[in-house]
């Protein structure tokens, strides 16, 4: 199936008719449909499909274990298929569809790789359901403790272990997967740009240089449940006031430190329209140019709201393989090098010591994690063509 054919096949999966955005959460029925689609595409190409301990899917052209035994690991390309709530169509799927199309393009031209080529679909990159971004890559690299992961709960109280089991995945062996990691010699991820640099530069494709430090923190704000119509204002312990302070403090502290910060998720208990809440839980996302600045933002927010923020995930500044990135930039006609404030599975693998790189495809809206996220079809094809050149060069 062609790039356009694959894109058309997955475009309706998980799409909300009311918003036009996508809700493709890990270990759900929608996720299962996407995983079945990926497995079907792998089978149609005669690729060997392997699922690792965390649930990541790997489709191999060639035998990666034989290559490892011979002293050369494979070249892996791909991305993820899950989304944030009401996310866009391109964040993740563009990389997976492009990677499968790369296999087709290389075979069509009669290319014979000197090492296995793998296409990966990472599970739960966005962390939309259980709150930990890049859970699949964090688990296999040991960056996320297996017991912690199994105990994570979604908004309905379902644990990750329960969700995995319901989806047919064995949770007993969830955790670091050295076998999966040994098969990766180089990983290159293609992704839509999450900003407007390429539109300003007039270029369709860029090479990633660095992921700026970022993290997520949980803030628990306690109050006292009471009647919204009969309790005097002076008698209220309303945690929504503390939430308002938290939101404003995040903006103020981020501005002062040259960072960005957002309270993007809130849980209110008991969440009744005529009830003063007993408790509010807020999640803070903070990112910036360096670790000290980001942590200063979090500390300032904690001081303002009167409670310490609990760290749920942290990603330090992550440099992609410098020599590899420069090599790819030269290969792609001196493609610009771009840093990003967004986390990616490529960054997690990089922190685990693997050689990784990223390609970004132009986004004329500059908007991501939104239904209006967009890439022109011509630029998608240019990205796929660049991906093909890169994969051919690395697997000669």
N, C-alpha and C positions, 0 to 999 in steps of 0.2 A: 504494500500500500504506500502511496506517495506521502510526502510531508503534508500536503493539503488534505488528502484523504484521512490520514490519522488525526489531523487537527479537527476535522469535521466530526469524526467518530467520538472524540472525547468532549467536544465543546458543550453538549447538553448535560453531561453527567454532573450532578450536584448543583446545578444552576437554580437559583431562586427566581421565580417569575416576578415576584413583587419588587425586587431590587435590581435584578440583573446580575447580582454578584454570586459568588460560589461559596458553598459550605461543604467543603471536602475535609472532614475531620478524621483523624486516625482511628482505625479499628471500628468503623461504622459500616453500615450497609453500602453507603456511597463509596467509601474507601475500598470495600471488597470488590465493587464493580470496576473501579479503576485498576486494582491489582489483577483482576481477571483479564481486563483489557491488555495490560502489560504482558501478562503471561501468554495470552493469545498471540500477540505480536512477536514475542520471542519464539514461540513454537512455529509460527508461520515462516520464520527465517531460519529455522533449524538451529537456533541458539540453545545452549544448555542453561536451563533456569535453576538457580540456586537461591534459597532463602536462608539468611544467616540467623544467628541467635536472637537478634533484635527484631527481625521481621523485614529487614531491607531485602529487596529483590535484585539479583544480579543475573544478567543474561550474557552468556559468554560465547564469543566466536573464537574457538580454539580451546585447548585444555590448559587452564591456568595452573593446575597442580603439577602437570608435567613440566610446564615452563619454570615453575618455582624450583623443581628438582634439578632442572638444567641450569639454574642460576640466573634466570631472568623472569621478573614478574610482568604482569600485564599492564596495558594502558586502559584506564577506565574513564568513561565519559557518561554524563547524565545529569540528573538533578532530583526533583521530588514532584509528587502529584497532589499533595494535600494543600489546603488553603487556610487563610485567616477567615474569620466570620465576614461574609459578604466581600470576599476578596476578588481580585481580578482573574482573568483567564490565563495570563501569561506567566505569572510568578510561579516557577517550578515546571509546569507542563511544557513550556517552550523548550527547556533543556532536555527533557525526556524524549519528546517527539523528535527534536533535532538529532539526538544521539542515535535513535533508531534509523532515521533517514541517512545518517552518516554511514551506517553499515551497508545500506542499500547502494549508496553512491560509490563506495569503495569497491563493492562486489561488481557493480555494473562496469567499472573501468578495468576490472580484472586485477585489482591490487591484491597481492599476497602478503599479509603482515608477517613480520618476523617474530612477533610475540602475540599472545592472545589479546583480544579487544573485548572489554566488558562494558555493558550498558547497565547503569544502576538506577533504581527508583528507591530513594531513601524514604523511610517511613517517618511521619510525624516531624517534619522539619520545622513547621510553623509553631508547634506546641499549642495550637488553638484549643484543644480539648483538655489537656492535662497540665498546661502551664509551663512546660519545659521545652524550649526551642531546641531543634536538632537532636531530639531524643534518640533517634535511631543511630546516628553517628556517634553521639556521646556514649551510648551503651556499648557499642562494639569496641570503642577505644578506651573504655574504662573511665571516661570523664563523668559518667552518671552511674552512681551505685545501683546495682540491680534491685536490691531490696527497697531502696528509696523509690525507684521507678515503679515497681510493682504496687507500691502503696499509694501512689498519686491518685487523686480523685478528680472526677470531672464535676460539672455544676450539678449533676443529679446524684452525686455521691458514689458513682460507679468507679471502682479502682481500675488502674491500667491493667492489672493482672486479670480482673474479671472481663474486661473488654477484649483483651488478647485471647482469653480462653473461649469466649463467645464467638470470636472470629476464627477459631480453629488453630491458634498458634500456641505451641507448647511454652509455658512460662517457666518451667523448671530450669531450663538452661539459658534463660535470658542473662546477658552479661557480656563481658569482654570476649571478642572472637578473634583470636590471633590467626586462625586459619583464613578468615576472610581478609584480614589486613595484609597477610603475606602475599596474597594474590595481586595486590595493588603496587605497581611500580610507579605509576604516575596517575594522578586524577585531575581531570579538567572538567569544570562545570560551566555550562552556558546558562545565562540568566538575563532576563530583561533588566535594563538599567532602572534603578530606583532613584531618579533625579533627572536633571535637564542638561547635564554637561555635554552629552553627545549632540543634542540639538543645537547647542551653542557653538560647538566645535565644527559642526557640519560633517560629522563622521558617523557611519552606521554601526561600527563595532569598535570596542575598546578591550584592553586587557586589564584585569584587576591587579592592583599593587598591594593593598593593605586593607584589613578590616579594623576599623577603629574600636577601642574598648567599649563594651556595653554590658548591661546586666538587667535583671528583673528582681524586684523586691516586693515582698508582701507586707502591708501595713494593717494591723488589726486595731480598730477603733471601737472602744467599748462605750456603751450607753445604758439606758434603762428603758425597757419597753413600757409604754403607757398609752393612754387614750389621747388621740390627736385633738379631740374636741373639748375635753374636760380638764386637761392638765394645764395649770398656769405656766406661762413662759418661764417665770423664775424658778419653777419646780422641775423643769425638764432637764434631763441629761441626754441630749440629742446628738448622737455621733455624726449626724449629717453635717453639723456645723464644723466638726473636726475634719470631715472629708473636704469641705469647702476650703478650709485653711490649707489642707494638704495639697490640693490642686493648685492653688495660688502660689504656695511656697515652692512647688516644683518649677513653675514657670519663672518665678523670680530668681531662684537659685541657679537654674540653668542659664538664664541670661547673664548673670554675674560671672559664671565660670566659663562662658563660651561653649556651653554644651546644649543638648536638647533633652527634654524630659517630658513624659506624658503619663497621666493616670488614665489608662485606656480600658481598664476592666474594674468593675465594682460589684460586690455582692452585698446585698442588704438583707438583714434578718429582723423581723419576719417578712418584710417586703409587702406590707399591707398599706393601702392608700390612706387609711384612717388610723394608722398606728405609728407612734414614735418608735423608731428602730431600737432594738436592744444591742445591735452590733453591726458595724460596717467593715468589710474587708476590701481594701483597695490594692491594686497592683501598680507599681511604679516602674516604668521603663526609662532608663537613663543611659545616654551615650555621649561621648565627647572625644576630644583630641588626645587625652591621656588619662591614665587611671586615677591620678590624684584629683583631677578636675571632676571626674564622674563621681568619685566617692565623696568629695566635698559637697556635691549636690545632694546626695542621699543623706548625709549627716545633717545638712541644713534643713531638709524636709523633716527629718526625725525630731529635730529641736523644735520646729514650729508646731508640729502636731502633737508633741508630747509623748511620743512612743518610738522606740527603735524599729527601723525597717529590717525585716528578715530576708536575707539574701536567698533567692531561689535558683538563680543561675548567674554565672559570670563568665565573660569571654574577654581575655586580655587582648591588647593590640596584637594582631596576627598578620605577619608578613607572609605573603605567598612566596614560593621558591623564586628568588630574585633572578637567577640566571635563566630559569625556565621562562619566566614572564618576559624578560628582555628578548629571549630567543623567539617567543611567539609574536611579540610586537614587531620585530624585524620581519618575520615570516609574513605577517599580515600588513605589509606595506607601511611600516612604522605606525601601527595603530597606537592611539594615545593610551597612556597608563592612568587608570582611575582608582582612587581609594573609595571606600564605602563605609557607611555607618550601619549597614545591615549585616546580620549574621547569616552564615551559610554553612552547609555541611563541609564544603571545601576548607573552610576555616578550622573546623574541628579536626579534620584529618591533618591539616598543616600543623596544628599544635601537638599532634601525636607523632610528628616527625616524618610524615609522608610528603613527597614532592607533589605539590598541588598548584593549580592555576585556575583563573576564571576568565571567561569572555562575557562581555556585556553587549546587549543589543539595544539600539536606540529606542527611547520611549518619548514620543513627541509631547505627551501630556506632562511628563515629569512626575506623574502620580502613580503610586503603587499601593497595594493593600486596599484597593477600592475598585468598584465595578468599572470605573472609567479608565483604569490602567489600560494601556494600548501600545501596540507596535504595528507599523505598517507591514502588510504581507511581504512587500519587496524587501524590507529590512530583515524580516524573519528569514527569508531565503538567503540573504547576504550573511546572516549569522550562521545559518546551517552550512553554507559554503565555506565560511571561515573555519567552522568546527571540523569540517571534512579535511581541509588543508592541514590543520593542526594535528588531527588524529593520524593522518597518513604520514606526516613528518615524524611523529613520535614513535610510530610502530614499524618504521622501515627496517 
